[in-house]
Amino acid sequence: MSTYNKVKGSKFEVDVMKYIRKFGHFAERLAKAGASDEGDVVTIIAGQTYILECKNRKKIDLPAFWREAQKEAQNYAKARDQVVAPLAFVIVKRRNASIEDAWVIQPLGEWLDARTTRQDNDERDLDAEFARRNKKR
């Protein structure tokens, strides 16, 4: 990989990290470790750790990007003696677009599971709030 491509990739990683931080979430770049890479950015949102594999490439190869993200999430877990690897996502830079227009790649099952879990939690929160308010009456 050329120096220009490395700089371009590093800049995108920093941009992703800063964008996540802008919303008040923890985000840090991870050190490169060759075959033991643990992803590009780690973030913690609502108590959940995520590994982000950031790609700023002309040619998009989602299957290869996805395999890399999953492997690096496993490396992250192994380095910390965690049994379960954190969820991993691929963040793909869109040409001539701002950071908020980057694509987030995730399997449909994981996306739906996260939505269902959040909806269940939101419904429990609403039920608790309703019960609390009715108790005051």
C-alpha positions as CSV (number, residue, x, y, z in Angstrom):
1,M,0.0,0.0,0.0
2,S,1.4,3.4,-0.9
3,T,2.1,6.1,1.6
4,Y,-0.7,8.2,0.1
5,N,-3.2,5.4,0.7
6,K,-2.0,4.9,4.2
7,V,-2.4,8.6,4.9
8,K,-5.8,8.6,3.3
9,G,-6.9,5.6,5.4
10,S,-5.5,7.1,8.6
11,K,-7.3,10.3,8.0
12,F,-10.6,8.5,7.5
13,E,-10.1,6.6,10.8
14,V,-9.5,9.8,12.7
15,D,-12.5,11.4,11.0
16,V,-14.7,8.5,12.1
17,M,-13.3,8.6,15.7
18,K,-13.9,12.4,15.9
19,Y,-17.4,12.1,14.5
20,I,-18.4,9.5,17.1
21,R,-16.8,11.6,19.9
22,K,-18.8,14.6,18.7
23,F,-21.9,12.8,19.9
24,G,-20.4,12.2,23.3
25,H,-19.4,8.6,22.9
26,F,-16.0,7.0,23.7
27,A,-13.9,6.3,20.6
28,E,-10.2,5.5,20.2
29,R,-8.0,4.4,17.4
30,L,-6.5,1.0,17.9
31,A,-2.8,0.3,17.3
32,K,-1.8,-1.6,14.2
33,A,-0.5,-5.0,15.0
34,G,-0.1,-6.8,11.6
35,A,-1.8,-10.2,11.7
36,S,-3.0,-9.4,15.2
37,D,-4.8,-6.2,14.3
38,E,-7.8,-5.5,16.5
39,G,-9.7,-3.1,14.2
40,D,-9.2,0.6,13.4
41,V,-11.5,2.2,16.0
42,V,-13.1,0.9,19.2
43,T,-16.2,2.7,20.5
44,I,-18.5,2.2,23.4
45,I,-22.0,3.3,22.9
46,A,-24.7,2.6,25.6
47,G,-22.4,0.2,27.4
48,Q,-21.8,-1.9,24.2
49,T,-18.3,-2.2,22.7
50,Y,-18.0,-2.1,18.9
51,I,-15.0,-2.6,16.7
52,L,-14.9,-0.5,13.5
53,E,-13.0,-1.4,10.4
54,C,-12.7,1.8,8.4
55,K,-12.2,1.6,4.6
56,N,-11.4,4.5,2.3
57,R,-10.8,2.6,-1.0
58,K,-11.7,3.1,-4.6
59,K,-12.7,-0.5,-5.0
60,I,-15.2,-1.8,-2.5
61,D,-14.9,-5.5,-1.6
62,L,-17.5,-6.0,1.1
63,P,-17.0,-9.7,1.7
64,A,-13.2,-9.1,2.2
65,F,-13.9,-6.1,4.4
66,W,-16.4,-8.1,6.5
67,R,-14.0,-11.0,7.0
68,E,-11.3,-8.6,8.1
69,A,-13.6,-6.9,10.6
70,Q,-14.8,-10.2,12.1
71,K,-11.2,-11.4,12.5
72,E,-10.1,-8.2,14.1
73,A,-13.0,-8.3,16.6
74,Q,-11.9,-11.8,17.5
75,N,-8.3,-10.5,17.9
76,Y,-9.6,-7.7,20.2
77,A,-11.4,-10.1,22.4
78,K,-8.5,-12.6,22.5
79,A,-6.1,-9.8,23.6
80,R,-8.4,-9.0,26.5
81,D,-9.3,-12.6,27.5
82,Q,-12.9,-12.0,26.5
83,V,-14.9,-15.0,25.6
84,V,-17.3,-13.2,23.3
85,A,-16.0,-10.8,20.6
86,P,-17.6,-7.4,20.4
87,L,-19.8,-6.6,17.4
88,A,-17.8,-5.4,14.4
89,F,-18.9,-3.1,11.6
90,V,-17.3,-1.9,8.4
91,I,-17.4,1.9,7.8
92,V,-16.9,2.7,4.2
93,K,-16.0,6.2,3.0
94,R,-18.2,7.4,0.2
95,R,-16.4,9.3,-2.6
96,N,-16.9,13.0,-2.5
97,A,-19.1,12.8,0.6
98,S,-18.8,14.0,4.1
99,I,-18.1,11.8,7.1
100,E,-21.7,11.5,8.2
101,D,-22.5,10.1,4.7
102,A,-20.2,7.1,5.2
103,W,-21.8,3.7,4.9
104,V,-22.1,1.3,7.9
105,I,-22.0,-2.3,6.9
106,Q,-23.7,-4.8,9.1
107,P,-25.6,-8.1,8.6
108,L,-29.4,-7.8,8.5
109,G,-29.8,-10.2,11.5
110,E,-27.5,-8.1,13.7
111,W,-29.2,-4.9,12.7
112,L,-32.7,-6.3,13.4
113,D,-31.6,-7.9,16.7
114,A,-30.2,-4.5,17.8
115,R,-33.4,-2.7,16.8
116,T,-35.5,-5.4,18.6
117,T,-33.4,-5.2,21.7
118,R,-33.6,-1.4,21.8
119,Q,-37.3,-1.4,21.1
120,D,-37.8,-3.9,24.0
121,N,-35.8,-1.8,26.3
122,D,-37.6,1.4,25.2
123,E,-41.0,-0.4,25.8
124,R,-39.8,-1.5,29.3
125,D,-38.7,2.1,30.0
126,L,-42.1,3.5,28.9
127,D,-44.0,0.9,31.0
128,A,-41.9,1.8,34.0
129,E,-42.5,5.5,33.4
130,F,-46.2,4.9,33.0
131,A,-46.3,2.9,36.3
132,R,-44.3,5.6,38.1
133,R,-46.6,8.4,36.9
134,N,-49.8,6.5,37.8
135,K,-48.5,5.7,41.2
136,K,-48.3,9.4,42.0
137,R,-52.0,9.8,41.3
